[in-house]
Amino acid sequence: MATIEEIKEPVVQESTPSTDGQQFDEEPATEVLKESSENEELPKFTPEEIRSLVESANNHKITGNEYFSKLKFEEAITEYERALDTCPDEIKNERAIYWGNIGACYVKMGKYEDAVEACTKALGDLPTYTKVLLRRAQANEKLHTLTSLTSALEDYKTLQSTPSHQSELDPSTRNSINSSIQRLPSIIAQQQEKEKNEMLGKLKDFGNTVLGKFGLSTDNFQMVKDPNSEGYSIQFVNNADKSGEKSS
């Protein structure tokens, strides 16, 4: 069973690789904001203003990392959210780090659905973020629904098949990913059957509620497979007649 990545140092992620494998520039981007769709001009930041905003955002991140190291995850999330509120939208790599750190907090809190959401937002800003892709896969596996398990398998396969991801993973993690890819299909099949039966059970309960008003139940109906079309038809069954046939 894959385990959620342990983060032992207070700085969850300081820098991430670009798509060509190089480290991102430490200097903030200088691209200015565009006009809004309502033709109302948004404030345009100078390079100095952007640098100041990113510095302020990173100060919030540092404070968040300190809270994280003290296991104060709610406080850490608040600081990372402040970093997101401060950092310009176009500074994608920094924003991805803040979202990734929020995801790490939710993992530690056992809030895996929130962790998946935060990691997805991080990957929206930086699709090559290996650590966060792995974190999302592990969180989805913990959720253990048909949808989440399927998503986890897809992420594991991406990590396995992408050289840039593989280069960032240690041998133990690569082996764990390979193991997850081997065992998840059978788990997914079991979960699919379980959720199908649960859904049919709920439909049966609902059907009995409606049919009960007419003195019937879902037991009065059966699905019959057509050998020619491979489809199914529903036939009415008179249980009273069947009981009579059995007793004769």
Biotite code that builds the C-alpha atoms (Angstrom):
import biotite.structure as struc

atoms = struc.array([
    struc.Atom([0.000, 0.000, 0.000], chain_id="A", res_id=1, res_name="MET", atom_name="CA", element="C"),
    struc.Atom([1.454, 3.365, -1.011], chain_id="A", res_id=2, res_name="ALA", atom_name="CA", element="C"),
    struc.Atom([1.847, 5.758, 1.878], chain_id="A", res_id=3, res_name="THR", atom_name="CA", element="C"),
    struc.Atom([1.442, 9.487, 1.968], chain_id="A", res_id=4, res_name="ILE", atom_name="CA", element="C"),
    struc.Atom([4.763, 11.191, 1.503], chain_id="A", res_id=5, res_name="GLU", atom_name="CA", element="C"),
    struc.Atom([6.410, 12.214, 4.751], chain_id="A", res_id=6, res_name="GLU", atom_name="CA", element="C"),
    struc.Atom([7.707, 15.792, 4.881], chain_id="A", res_id=7, res_name="ILE", atom_name="CA", element="C"),
    struc.Atom([10.322, 16.035, 7.567], chain_id="A", res_id=8, res_name="LYS", atom_name="CA", element="C"),
    struc.Atom([11.744, 19.445, 6.878], chain_id="A", res_id=9, res_name="GLU", atom_name="CA", element="C"),
    struc.Atom([9.781, 22.653, 7.495], chain_id="A", res_id=10, res_name="PRO", atom_name="CA", element="C"),
    struc.Atom([10.203, 23.799, 3.902], chain_id="A", res_id=11, res_name="VAL", atom_name="CA", element="C"),
    struc.Atom([7.829, 21.538, 2.022], chain_id="A", res_id=12, res_name="VAL", atom_name="CA", element="C"),
    struc.Atom([8.965, 22.615, -1.442], chain_id="A", res_id=13, res_name="GLN", atom_name="CA", element="C"),
    struc.Atom([11.254, 25.521, -2.185], chain_id="A", res_id=14, res_name="GLU", atom_name="CA", element="C"),
    struc.Atom([11.747, 25.125, -5.912], chain_id="A", res_id=15, res_name="SER", atom_name="CA", element="C"),
    struc.Atom([10.426, 22.912, -8.669], chain_id="A", res_id=16, res_name="THR", atom_name="CA", element="C"),
    struc.Atom([11.813, 21.868, -12.038], chain_id="A", res_id=17, res_name="PRO", atom_name="CA", element="C"),
    struc.Atom([10.659, 23.421, -15.274], chain_id="A", res_id=18, res_name="SER", atom_name="CA", element="C"),
    struc.Atom([9.531, 21.320, -18.214], chain_id="A", res_id=19, res_name="THR", atom_name="CA", element="C"),
    struc.Atom([13.079, 21.139, -19.549], chain_id="A", res_id=20, res_name="ASP", atom_name="CA", element="C"),
    struc.Atom([14.489, 19.854, -16.254], chain_id="A", res_id=21, res_name="GLY", atom_name="CA", element="C"),
    struc.Atom([16.155, 23.159, -15.304], chain_id="A", res_id=22, res_name="GLN", atom_name="CA", element="C"),
    struc.Atom([15.524, 25.004, -12.046], chain_id="A", res_id=23, res_name="GLN", atom_name="CA", element="C"),
    struc.Atom([13.203, 27.967, -12.170], chain_id="A", res_id=24, res_name="PHE", atom_name="CA", element="C"),
    struc.Atom([14.779, 31.404, -12.031], chain_id="A", res_id=25, res_name="ASP", atom_name="CA", element="C"),
    struc.Atom([14.758, 32.872, -8.552], chain_id="A", res_id=26, res_name="GLU", atom_name="CA", element="C"),
    struc.Atom([13.772, 36.234, -9.986], chain_id="A", res_id=27, res_name="GLU", atom_name="CA", element="C"),
    struc.Atom([10.014, 36.816, -10.262], chain_id="A", res_id=28, res_name="PRO", atom_name="CA", element="C"),
    struc.Atom([8.402, 37.121, -13.665], chain_id="A", res_id=29, res_name="ALA", atom_name="CA", element="C"),
    struc.Atom([7.787, 40.607, -15.023], chain_id="A", res_id=30, res_name="THR", atom_name="CA", element="C"),
    struc.Atom([4.739, 40.006, -17.188], chain_id="A", res_id=31, res_name="GLU", atom_name="CA", element="C"),
    struc.Atom([1.954, 42.450, -16.387], chain_id="A", res_id=32, res_name="VAL", atom_name="CA", element="C"),
    struc.Atom([-1.729, 41.692, -16.014], chain_id="A", res_id=33, res_name="LEU", atom_name="CA", element="C"),
    struc.Atom([-4.014, 42.015, -19.039], chain_id="A", res_id=34, res_name="LYS", atom_name="CA", element="C"),
    struc.Atom([-7.215, 43.965, -19.375], chain_id="A", res_id=35, res_name="GLU", atom_name="CA", element="C"),
    struc.Atom([-10.319, 42.356, -17.927], chain_id="A", res_id=36, res_name="SER", atom_name="CA", element="C"),
    struc.Atom([-13.130, 41.037, -20.118], chain_id="A", res_id=37, res_name="SER", atom_name="CA", element="C"),
    struc.Atom([-15.197, 44.096, -19.169], chain_id="A", res_id=38, res_name="GLU", atom_name="CA", element="C"),
    struc.Atom([-12.527, 46.334, -20.768], chain_id="A", res_id=39, res_name="ASN", atom_name="CA", element="C"),
    struc.Atom([-11.709, 47.687, -17.325], chain_id="A", res_id=40, res_name="GLU", atom_name="CA", element="C"),
    struc.Atom([-7.972, 47.975, -16.867], chain_id="A", res_id=41, res_name="GLU", atom_name="CA", element="C"),
    struc.Atom([-6.528, 46.096, -13.930], chain_id="A", res_id=42, res_name="LEU", atom_name="CA", element="C"),
    struc.Atom([-3.563, 47.544, -12.046], chain_id="A", res_id=43, res_name="PRO", atom_name="CA", element="C"),
    struc.Atom([-0.306, 46.817, -13.832], chain_id="A", res_id=44, res_name="LYS", atom_name="CA", element="C"),
    struc.Atom([2.636, 45.836, -11.706], chain_id="A", res_id=45, res_name="PHE", atom_name="CA", element="C"),
    struc.Atom([6.136, 46.992, -12.392], chain_id="A", res_id=46, res_name="THR", atom_name="CA", element="C"),
    struc.Atom([8.955, 44.458, -12.024], chain_id="A", res_id=47, res_name="PRO", atom_name="CA", element="C"),
    struc.Atom([9.793, 46.041, -8.678], chain_id="A", res_id=48, res_name="GLU", atom_name="CA", element="C"),
    struc.Atom([6.190, 45.726, -7.494], chain_id="A", res_id=49, res_name="GLU", atom_name="CA", element="C"),
    struc.Atom([6.023, 42.091, -8.582], chain_id="A", res_id=50, res_name="ILE", atom_name="CA", element="C"),
    struc.Atom([9.304, 41.379, -6.803], chain_id="A", res_id=51, res_name="ARG", atom_name="CA", element="C"),
    struc.Atom([7.928, 42.988, -3.647], chain_id="A", res_id=52, res_name="SER", atom_name="CA", element="C"),
    struc.Atom([4.658, 41.028, -3.830], chain_id="A", res_id=53, res_name="LEU", atom_name="CA", element="C"),
    struc.Atom([6.459, 37.718, -4.326], chain_id="A", res_id=54, res_name="VAL", atom_name="CA", element="C"),
    struc.Atom([8.797, 38.501, -1.437], chain_id="A", res_id=55, res_name="GLU", atom_name="CA", element="C"),
    struc.Atom([5.820, 39.251, 0.790], chain_id="A", res_id=56, res_name="SER", atom_name="CA", element="C"),
    struc.Atom([4.091, 36.058, -0.347], chain_id="A", res_id=57, res_name="ALA", atom_name="CA", element="C"),
    struc.Atom([7.187, 34.008, 0.369], chain_id="A", res_id=58, res_name="ASN", atom_name="CA", element="C"),
    struc.Atom([7.362, 35.480, 3.862], chain_id="A", res_id=59, res_name="ASN", atom_name="CA", element="C"),
    struc.Atom([3.901, 34.033, 4.442], chain_id="A", res_id=60, res_name="HIS", atom_name="CA", element="C"),
    struc.Atom([5.159, 30.725, 3.053], chain_id="A", res_id=61, res_name="LYS", atom_name="CA", element="C"),
    struc.Atom([8.107, 30.732, 5.455], chain_id="A", res_id=62, res_name="ILE", atom_name="CA", element="C"),
    struc.Atom([5.754, 31.355, 8.368], chain_id="A", res_id=63, res_name="THR", atom_name="CA", element="C"),
    struc.Atom([3.521, 28.586, 7.074], chain_id="A", res_id=64, res_name="GLY", atom_name="CA", element="C"),
    struc.Atom([6.477, 26.223, 6.913], chain_id="A", res_id=65, res_name="ASN", atom_name="CA", element="C"),
    struc.Atom([7.301, 27.028, 10.531], chain_id="A", res_id=66, res_name="GLU", atom_name="CA", element="C"),
    struc.Atom([3.739, 26.155, 11.554], chain_id="A", res_id=67, res_name="TYR", atom_name="CA", element="C"),
    struc.Atom([3.954, 22.977, 9.461], chain_id="A", res_id=68, res_name="PHE", atom_name="CA", element="C"),
    struc.Atom([7.097, 21.861, 11.285], chain_id="A", res_id=69, res_name="SER", atom_name="CA", element="C"),
    struc.Atom([5.229, 22.358, 14.576], chain_id="A", res_id=70, res_name="LYS", atom_name="CA", element="C"),
    struc.Atom([2.286, 20.271, 13.286], chain_id="A", res_id=71, res_name="LEU", atom_name="CA", element="C"),
    struc.Atom([0.021, 23.348, 13.369], chain_id="A", res_id=72, res_name="LYS", atom_name="CA", element="C"),
    struc.Atom([-1.551, 22.578, 10.031], chain_id="A", res_id=73, res_name="PHE", atom_name="CA", element="C"),
    struc.Atom([-4.577, 24.896, 10.210], chain_id="A", res_id=74, res_name="GLU", atom_name="CA", element="C"),
    struc.Atom([-2.300, 27.856, 10.923], chain_id="A", res_id=75, res_name="GLU", atom_name="CA", element="C"),
    struc.Atom([0.039, 26.757, 8.128], chain_id="A", res_id=76, res_name="ALA", atom_name="CA", element="C"),
    struc.Atom([-2.844, 26.642, 5.659], chain_id="A", res_id=77, res_name="ILE", atom_name="CA", element="C"),
    struc.Atom([-3.870, 30.158, 6.638], chain_id="A", res_id=78, res_name="THR", atom_name="CA", element="C"),
    struc.Atom([-0.360, 31.434, 5.863], chain_id="A", res_id=79, res_name="GLU", atom_name="CA", element="C"),
    struc.Atom([-0.194, 29.614, 2.527], chain_id="A", res_id=80, res_name="TYR", atom_name="CA", element="C"),
    struc.Atom([-3.582, 31.074, 1.605], chain_id="A", res_id=81, res_name="GLU", atom_name="CA", element="C"),
    struc.Atom([-2.274, 34.540, 2.458], chain_id="A", res_id=82, res_name="ARG", atom_name="CA", element="C"),
    struc.Atom([0.667, 33.830, 0.192], chain_id="A", res_id=83, res_name="ALA", atom_name="CA", element="C"),
    struc.Atom([-1.756, 32.975, -2.617], chain_id="A", res_id=84, res_name="LEU", atom_name="CA", element="C"),
    struc.Atom([-3.733, 36.147, -1.978], chain_id="A", res_id=85, res_name="ASP", atom_name="CA", element="C"),
    struc.Atom([-0.525, 38.187, -2.246], chain_id="A", res_id=86, res_name="THR", atom_name="CA", element="C"),
    struc.Atom([1.298, 36.508, -5.126], chain_id="A", res_id=87, res_name="CYS", atom_name="CA", element="C"),
    struc.Atom([0.401, 37.729, -8.654], chain_id="A", res_id=88, res_name="PRO", atom_name="CA", element="C"),
    struc.Atom([-1.508, 35.181, -10.708], chain_id="A", res_id=89, res_name="ASP", atom_name="CA", element="C"),
    struc.Atom([1.161, 35.002, -13.397], chain_id="A", res_id=90, res_name="GLU", atom_name="CA", element="C"),
    struc.Atom([3.844, 33.739, -10.991], chain_id="A", res_id=91, res_name="ILE", atom_name="CA", element="C"),
    struc.Atom([2.754, 30.176, -11.604], chain_id="A", res_id=92, res_name="LYS", atom_name="CA", element="C"),
    struc.Atom([5.640, 28.254, -10.055], chain_id="A", res_id=93, res_name="ASN", atom_name="CA", element="C"),
    struc.Atom([5.359, 30.039, -6.694], chain_id="A", res_id=94, res_name="GLU", atom_name="CA", element="C"),
    struc.Atom([1.586, 29.641, -6.594], chain_id="A", res_id=95, res_name="ARG", atom_name="CA", element="C"),
    struc.Atom([1.985, 25.932, -7.340], chain_id="A", res_id=96, res_name="ALA", atom_name="CA", element="C"),
    struc.Atom([4.268, 25.617, -4.306], chain_id="A", res_id=97, res_name="ILE", atom_name="CA", element="C"),
    struc.Atom([1.716, 27.303, -2.037], chain_id="A", res_id=98, res_name="TYR", atom_name="CA", element="C"),
    struc.Atom([-1.080, 25.031, -3.275], chain_id="A", res_id=99, res_name="TRP", atom_name="CA", element="C"),
    struc.Atom([1.186, 22.006, -2.951], chain_id="A", res_id=100, res_name="GLY", atom_name="CA", element="C"),
    struc.Atom([1.974, 22.926, 0.642], chain_id="A", res_id=101, res_name="ASN", atom_name="CA", element="C"),
    struc.Atom([-1.731, 23.300, 1.402], chain_id="A", res_id=102, res_name="ILE", atom_name="CA", element="C"),
    struc.Atom([-2.225, 19.831, -0.042], chain_id="A", res_id=103, res_name="GLY", atom_name="CA", element="C"),
    struc.Atom([0.519, 18.483, 2.226], chain_id="A", res_id=104, res_name="ALA", atom_name="CA", element="C"),
    struc.Atom([-1.243, 19.973, 5.252], chain_id="A", res_id=105, res_name="CYS", atom_name="CA", element="C"),
    struc.Atom([-4.544, 18.362, 4.321], chain_id="A", res_id=106, res_name="TYR", atom_name="CA", element="C"),
    struc.Atom([-2.803, 15.007, 3.895], chain_id="A", res_id=107, res_name="VAL", atom_name="CA", element="C"),
    struc.Atom([-1.380, 15.280, 7.416], chain_id="A", res_id=108, res_name="LYS", atom_name="CA", element="C"),
    struc.Atom([-4.880, 16.150, 8.685], chain_id="A", res_id=109, res_name="MET", atom_name="CA", element="C"),
    struc.Atom([-6.407, 13.148, 6.941], chain_id="A", res_id=110, res_name="GLY", atom_name="CA", element="C"),
    struc.Atom([-8.562, 15.413, 4.758], chain_id="A", res_id=111, res_name="LYS", atom_name="CA", element="C"),
    struc.Atom([-7.777, 13.602, 1.535], chain_id="A", res_id=112, res_name="TYR", atom_name="CA", element="C"),
    struc.Atom([-10.544, 15.113, -0.579], chain_id="A", res_id=113, res_name="GLU", atom_name="CA", element="C"),
    struc.Atom([-9.287, 18.623, 0.242], chain_id="A", res_id=114, res_name="ASP", atom_name="CA", element="C"),
    struc.Atom([-5.737, 17.442, -0.417], chain_id="A", res_id=115, res_name="ALA", atom_name="CA", element="C"),
    struc.Atom([-6.699, 16.222, -3.886], chain_id="A", res_id=116, res_name="VAL", atom_name="CA", element="C"),
    struc.Atom([-8.362, 19.557, -4.665], chain_id="A", res_id=117, res_name="GLU", atom_name="CA", element="C"),
    struc.Atom([-5.333, 21.565, -3.535], chain_id="A", res_id=118, res_name="ALA", atom_name="CA", element="C"),
    struc.Atom([-2.918, 19.341, -5.450], chain_id="A", res_id=119, res_name="CYS", atom_name="CA", element="C"),
    struc.Atom([-5.054, 19.644, -8.581], chain_id="A", res_id=120, res_name="THR", atom_name="CA", element="C"),
    struc.Atom([-4.836, 23.434, -8.341], chain_id="A", res_id=121, res_name="LYS", atom_name="CA", element="C"),
    struc.Atom([-1.067, 23.202, -7.925], chain_id="A", res_id=122, res_name="ALA", atom_name="CA", element="C"),
    struc.Atom([-0.817, 21.007, -11.007], chain_id="A", res_id=123, res_name="LEU", atom_name="CA", element="C"),
    struc.Atom([-2.986, 23.476, -12.897], chain_id="A", res_id=124, res_name="GLY", atom_name="CA", element="C"),
    struc.Atom([-0.236, 26.029, -12.383], chain_id="A", res_id=125, res_name="ASP", atom_name="CA", element="C"),
    struc.Atom([2.630, 23.569, -12.822], chain_id="A", res_id=126, res_name="LEU", atom_name="CA", element="C"),
    struc.Atom([1.743, 20.249, -14.515], chain_id="A", res_id=127, res_name="PRO", atom_name="CA", element="C"),
    struc.Atom([5.333, 18.957, -14.139], chain_id="A", res_id=128, res_name="THR", atom_name="CA", element="C"),
    struc.Atom([5.236, 19.153, -10.322], chain_id="A", res_id=129, res_name="TYR", atom_name="CA", element="C"),
    struc.Atom([6.298, 15.563, -9.561], chain_id="A", res_id=130, res_name="THR", atom_name="CA", element="C"),
    struc.Atom([5.983, 15.661, -5.772], chain_id="A", res_id=131, res_name="LYS", atom_name="CA", element="C"),
    struc.Atom([2.451, 17.016, -5.939], chain_id="A", res_id=132, res_name="VAL", atom_name="CA", element="C"),
    struc.Atom([1.370, 14.542, -8.628], chain_id="A", res_id=133, res_name="LEU", atom_name="CA", element="C"),
    struc.Atom([2.527, 11.727, -6.352], chain_id="A", res_id=134, res_name="LEU", atom_name="CA", element="C"),
    struc.Atom([0.793, 13.333, -3.368], chain_id="A", res_id=135, res_name="ARG", atom_name="CA", element="C"),
    struc.Atom([-2.469, 13.562, -5.306], chain_id="A", res_id=136, res_name="ARG", atom_name="CA", element="C"),
    struc.Atom([-2.240, 9.913, -6.349], chain_id="A", res_id=137, res_name="ALA", atom_name="CA", element="C"),
    struc.Atom([-1.655, 8.816, -2.764], chain_id="A", res_id=138, res_name="GLN", atom_name="CA", element="C"),
    struc.Atom([-4.497, 10.978, -1.430], chain_id="A", res_id=139, res_name="ALA", atom_name="CA", element="C"),
    struc.Atom([-6.870, 9.631, -4.079], chain_id="A", res_id=140, res_name="ASN", atom_name="CA", element="C"),
    struc.Atom([-5.895, 6.099, -3.123], chain_id="A", res_id=141, res_name="GLU", atom_name="CA", element="C"),
    struc.Atom([-6.755, 6.879, 0.496], chain_id="A", res_id=142, res_name="LYS", atom_name="CA", element="C"),
    struc.Atom([-10.237, 8.078, -0.536], chain_id="A", res_id=143, res_name="LEU", atom_name="CA", element="C"),
    struc.Atom([-10.842, 4.577, -1.953], chain_id="A", res_id=144, res_name="HIS", atom_name="CA", element="C"),
    struc.Atom([-13.787, 5.301, -4.224], chain_id="A", res_id=145, res_name="THR", atom_name="CA", element="C"),
    struc.Atom([-14.086, 4.021, -7.773], chain_id="A", res_id=146, res_name="LEU", atom_name="CA", element="C"),
    struc.Atom([-13.430, 7.498, -9.161], chain_id="A", res_id=147, res_name="THR", atom_name="CA", element="C"),
    struc.Atom([-10.530, 8.282, -6.841], chain_id="A", res_id=148, res_name="SER", atom_name="CA", element="C"),
    struc.Atom([-8.836, 4.904, -7.309], chain_id="A", res_id=149, res_name="LEU", atom_name="CA", element="C"),
    struc.Atom([-9.092, 5.259, -11.085], chain_id="A", res_id=150, res_name="THR", atom_name="CA", element="C"),
    struc.Atom([-7.585, 8.760, -10.879], chain_id="A", res_id=151, res_name="SER", atom_name="CA", element="C"),
    struc.Atom([-4.794, 7.480, -8.635], chain_id="A", res_id=152, res_name="ALA", atom_name="CA", element="C"),
    struc.Atom([-3.923, 4.770, -11.154], chain_id="A", res_id=153, res_name="LEU", atom_name="CA", element="C"),
    struc.Atom([-3.798, 7.344, -13.959], chain_id="A", res_id=154, res_name="GLU", atom_name="CA", element="C"),
    struc.Atom([-1.433, 9.563, -11.938], chain_id="A", res_id=155, res_name="ASP", atom_name="CA", element="C"),
    struc.Atom([0.801, 6.610, -11.041], chain_id="A", res_id=156, res_name="TYR", atom_name="CA", element="C"),
    struc.Atom([1.012, 5.647, -14.712], chain_id="A", res_id=157, res_name="LYS", atom_name="CA", element="C"),
    struc.Atom([1.964, 9.234, -15.605], chain_id="A", res_id=158, res_name="THR", atom_name="CA", element="C"),
    struc.Atom([4.703, 9.177, -12.973], chain_id="A", res_id=159, res_name="LEU", atom_name="CA", element="C"),
    struc.Atom([5.944, 5.830, -14.286], chain_id="A", res_id=160, res_name="GLN", atom_name="CA", element="C"),
    struc.Atom([5.927, 6.738, -17.977], chain_id="A", res_id=161, res_name="SER", atom_name="CA", element="C"),
    struc.Atom([7.326, 10.281, -17.881], chain_id="A", res_id=162, res_name="THR", atom_name="CA", element="C"),
    struc.Atom([11.146, 10.468, -17.810], chain_id="A", res_id=163, res_name="PRO", atom_name="CA", element="C"),
    struc.Atom([11.192, 13.884, -16.124], chain_id="A", res_id=164, res_name="SER", atom_name="CA", element="C"),
    struc.Atom([9.097, 12.514, -13.266], chain_id="A", res_id=165, res_name="HIS", atom_name="CA", element="C"),
    struc.Atom([11.152, 9.336, -12.986], chain_id="A", res_id=166, res_name="GLN", atom_name="CA", element="C"),
    struc.Atom([14.366, 11.328, -12.697], chain_id="A", res_id=167, res_name="SER", atom_name="CA", element="C"),
    struc.Atom([13.034, 13.087, -9.583], chain_id="A", res_id=168, res_name="GLU", atom_name="CA", element="C"),
    struc.Atom([11.907, 9.934, -7.770], chain_id="A", res_id=169, res_name="LEU", atom_name="CA", element="C"),
    struc.Atom([14.136, 7.780, -5.606], chain_id="A", res_id=170, res_name="ASP", atom_name="CA", element="C"),
    struc.Atom([14.297, 4.016, -6.331], chain_id="A", res_id=171, res_name="PRO", atom_name="CA", element="C"),
    struc.Atom([12.070, 3.148, -3.369], chain_id="A", res_id=172, res_name="SER", atom_name="CA", element="C"),
    struc.Atom([9.322, 5.504, -4.532], chain_id="A", res_id=173, res_name="THR", atom_name="CA", element="C"),
    struc.Atom([9.572, 4.225, -8.110], chain_id="A", res_id=174, res_name="ARG", atom_name="CA", element="C"),
    struc.Atom([9.172, 0.663, -6.838], chain_id="A", res_id=175, res_name="ASN", atom_name="CA", element="C"),
    struc.Atom([6.160, 1.703, -4.763], chain_id="A", res_id=176, res_name="SER", atom_name="CA", element="C"),
    struc.Atom([4.565, 3.332, -7.812], chain_id="A", res_id=177, res_name="ILE", atom_name="CA", element="C"),
    struc.Atom([5.168, 0.211, -9.915], chain_id="A", res_id=178, res_name="ASN", atom_name="CA", element="C"),
    struc.Atom([3.612, -1.913, -7.183], chain_id="A", res_id=179, res_name="SER", atom_name="CA", element="C"),
    struc.Atom([0.553, 0.357, -7.032], chain_id="A", res_id=180, res_name="SER", atom_name="CA", element="C"),
    struc.Atom([0.087, 0.087, -10.794], chain_id="A", res_id=181, res_name="ILE", atom_name="CA", element="C"),
    struc.Atom([0.152, -3.716, -10.526], chain_id="A", res_id=182, res_name="GLN", atom_name="CA", element="C"),
    struc.Atom([-2.347, -4.077, -7.673], chain_id="A", res_id=183, res_name="ARG", atom_name="CA", element="C"),
    struc.Atom([-4.820, -1.232, -8.267], chain_id="A", res_id=184, res_name="LEU", atom_name="CA", element="C"),
    struc.Atom([-6.697, -2.750, -11.254], chain_id="A", res_id=185, res_name="PRO", atom_name="CA", element="C"),
    struc.Atom([-8.053, -5.628, -9.135], chain_id="A", res_id=186, res_name="SER", atom_name="CA", element="C"),
    struc.Atom([-8.925, -3.232, -6.302], chain_id="A", res_id=187, res_name="ILE", atom_name="CA", element="C"),
    struc.Atom([-10.720, -0.982, -8.788], chain_id="A", res_id=188, res_name="ILE", atom_name="CA", element="C"),
    struc.Atom([-12.704, -3.953, -10.122], chain_id="A", res_id=189, res_name="ALA", atom_name="CA", element="C"),
    struc.Atom([-13.752, -4.909, -6.582], chain_id="A", res_id=190, res_name="GLN", atom_name="CA", element="C"),
    struc.Atom([-14.736, -1.348, -5.761], chain_id="A", res_id=191, res_name="GLN", atom_name="CA", element="C"),
    struc.Atom([-16.711, -1.086, -9.001], chain_id="A", res_id=192, res_name="GLN", atom_name="CA", element="C"),
    struc.Atom([-18.706, -4.205, -8.077], chain_id="A", res_id=193, res_name="GLU", atom_name="CA", element="C"),
    struc.Atom([-19.247, -2.922, -4.545], chain_id="A", res_id=194, res_name="LYS", atom_name="CA", element="C"),
    struc.Atom([-20.507, 0.484, -5.682], chain_id="A", res_id=195, res_name="GLU", atom_name="CA", element="C"),
    struc.Atom([-22.710, -1.139, -8.325], chain_id="A", res_id=196, res_name="LYS", atom_name="CA", element="C"),
    struc.Atom([-24.355, -3.333, -5.701], chain_id="A", res_id=197, res_name="ASN", atom_name="CA", element="C"),
    struc.Atom([-24.787, -0.364, -3.370], chain_id="A", res_id=198, res_name="GLU", atom_name="CA", element="C"),
    struc.Atom([-26.441, 1.622, -6.155], chain_id="A", res_id=199, res_name="MET", atom_name="CA", element="C"),
    struc.Atom([-28.752, -1.268, -7.050], chain_id="A", res_id=200, res_name="LEU", atom_name="CA", element="C"),
    struc.Atom([-29.656, -1.626, -3.390], chain_id="A", res_id=201, res_name="GLY", atom_name="CA", element="C"),
    struc.Atom([-30.617, 2.030, -3.177], chain_id="A", res_id=202, res_name="LYS", atom_name="CA", element="C"),
    struc.Atom([-32.636, 1.759, -6.394], chain_id="A", res_id=203, res_name="LEU", atom_name="CA", element="C"),
    struc.Atom([-34.409, -1.302, -5.015], chain_id="A", res_id=204, res_name="LYS", atom_name="CA", element="C"),
    struc.Atom([-35.274, 0.508, -1.781], chain_id="A", res_id=205, res_name="ASP", atom_name="CA", element="C"),
    struc.Atom([-36.646, 3.436, -3.780], chain_id="A", res_id=206, res_name="PHE", atom_name="CA", element="C"),
    struc.Atom([-38.581, 1.103, -6.069], chain_id="A", res_id=207, res_name="GLY", atom_name="CA", element="C"),
    struc.Atom([-40.129, -0.715, -3.122], chain_id="A", res_id=208, res_name="ASN", atom_name="CA", element="C"),
    struc.Atom([-41.221, 2.610, -1.653], chain_id="A", res_id=209, res_name="THR", atom_name="CA", element="C"),
    struc.Atom([-43.049, 3.524, -4.862], chain_id="A", res_id=210, res_name="VAL", atom_name="CA", element="C"),
    struc.Atom([-44.381, 0.061, -5.736], chain_id="A", res_id=211, res_name="LEU", atom_name="CA", element="C"),
    struc.Atom([-45.529, -0.550, -2.169], chain_id="A", res_id=212, res_name="GLY", atom_name="CA", element="C"),
    struc.Atom([-48.374, 1.912, -2.746], chain_id="A", res_id=213, res_name="LYS", atom_name="CA", element="C"),
    struc.Atom([-49.744, -0.548, -5.316], chain_id="A", res_id=214, res_name="PHE", atom_name="CA", element="C"),
    struc.Atom([-49.196, -3.675, -3.258], chain_id="A", res_id=215, res_name="GLY", atom_name="CA", element="C"),
    struc.Atom([-46.111, -4.597, -5.261], chain_id="A", res_id=216, res_name="LEU", atom_name="CA", element="C"),
    struc.Atom([-42.379, -4.732, -4.741], chain_id="A", res_id=217, res_name="SER", atom_name="CA", element="C"),
    struc.Atom([-39.301, -5.072, -6.888], chain_id="A", res_id=218, res_name="THR", atom_name="CA", element="C"),
    struc.Atom([-39.549, -8.816, -6.256], chain_id="A", res_id=219, res_name="ASP", atom_name="CA", element="C"),
    struc.Atom([-42.478, -8.744, -8.704], chain_id="A", res_id=220, res_name="ASN", atom_name="CA", element="C"),
    struc.Atom([-40.066, -7.908, -11.509], chain_id="A", res_id=221, res_name="PHE", atom_name="CA", element="C"),
    struc.Atom([-37.073, -9.707, -12.915], chain_id="A", res_id=222, res_name="GLN", atom_name="CA", element="C"),
    struc.Atom([-34.524, -8.905, -15.577], chain_id="A", res_id=223, res_name="MET", atom_name="CA", element="C"),
    struc.Atom([-34.365, -11.401, -18.431], chain_id="A", res_id=224, res_name="VAL", atom_name="CA", element="C"),
    struc.Atom([-31.421, -11.442, -20.823], chain_id="A", res_id=225, res_name="LYS", atom_name="CA", element="C"),
    struc.Atom([-32.214, -11.626, -24.531], chain_id="A", res_id=226, res_name="ASP", atom_name="CA", element="C"),
    struc.Atom([-29.888, -14.248, -26.058], chain_id="A", res_id=227, res_name="PRO", atom_name="CA", element="C"),
    struc.Atom([-30.046, -12.541, -29.445], chain_id="A", res_id=228, res_name="ASN", atom_name="CA", element="C"),
    struc.Atom([-29.433, -8.908, -28.582], chain_id="A", res_id=229, res_name="SER", atom_name="CA", element="C"),
    struc.Atom([-27.534, -9.489, -25.330], chain_id="A", res_id=230, res_name="GLU", atom_name="CA", element="C"),
    struc.Atom([-29.824, -6.829, -23.860], chain_id="A", res_id=231, res_name="GLY", atom_name="CA", element="C"),
    struc.Atom([-32.207, -7.135, -20.938], chain_id="A", res_id=232, res_name="TYR", atom_name="CA", element="C"),
    struc.Atom([-35.963, -6.842, -20.556], chain_id="A", res_id=233, res_name="SER", atom_name="CA", element="C"),
    struc.Atom([-38.029, -6.534, -17.410], chain_id="A", res_id=234, res_name="ILE", atom_name="CA", element="C"),
    struc.Atom([-40.812, -9.034, -16.874], chain_id="A", res_id=235, res_name="GLN", atom_name="CA", element="C"),
    struc.Atom([-43.579, -9.053, -14.290], chain_id="A", res_id=236, res_name="PHE", atom_name="CA", element="C"),
    struc.Atom([-43.593, -12.021, -11.932], chain_id="A", res_id=237, res_name="VAL", atom_name="CA", element="C"),
    struc.Atom([-46.744, -13.005, -10.061], chain_id="A", res_id=238, res_name="ASN", atom_name="CA", element="C"),
    struc.Atom([-45.300, -14.201, -6.798], chain_id="A", res_id=239, res_name="ASN", atom_name="CA", element="C"),
    struc.Atom([-48.636, -15.579, -5.660], chain_id="A", res_id=240, res_name="ALA", atom_name="CA", element="C"),
    struc.Atom([-48.844, -17.822, -8.723], chain_id="A", res_id=241, res_name="ASP", atom_name="CA", element="C"),
    struc.Atom([-45.251, -18.898, -8.255], chain_id="A", res_id=242, res_name="LYS", atom_name="CA", element="C"),
    struc.Atom([-45.983, -19.809, -4.650], chain_id="A", res_id=243, res_name="SER", atom_name="CA", element="C"),
    struc.Atom([-48.974, -21.825, -5.788], chain_id="A", res_id=244, res_name="GLY", atom_name="CA", element="C"),
    struc.Atom([-46.901, -23.689, -8.328], chain_id="A", res_id=245, res_name="GLU", atom_name="CA", element="C"),
    struc.Atom([-44.307, -24.574, -5.760], chain_id="A", res_id=246, res_name="LYS", atom_name="CA", element="C"),
    struc.Atom([-46.870, -25.823, -3.229], chain_id="A", res_id=247, res_name="SER", atom_name="CA", element="C"),
    struc.Atom([-48.745, -28.072, -5.691], chain_id="A", res_id=248, res_name="SER", atom_name="CA", element="C"),
])
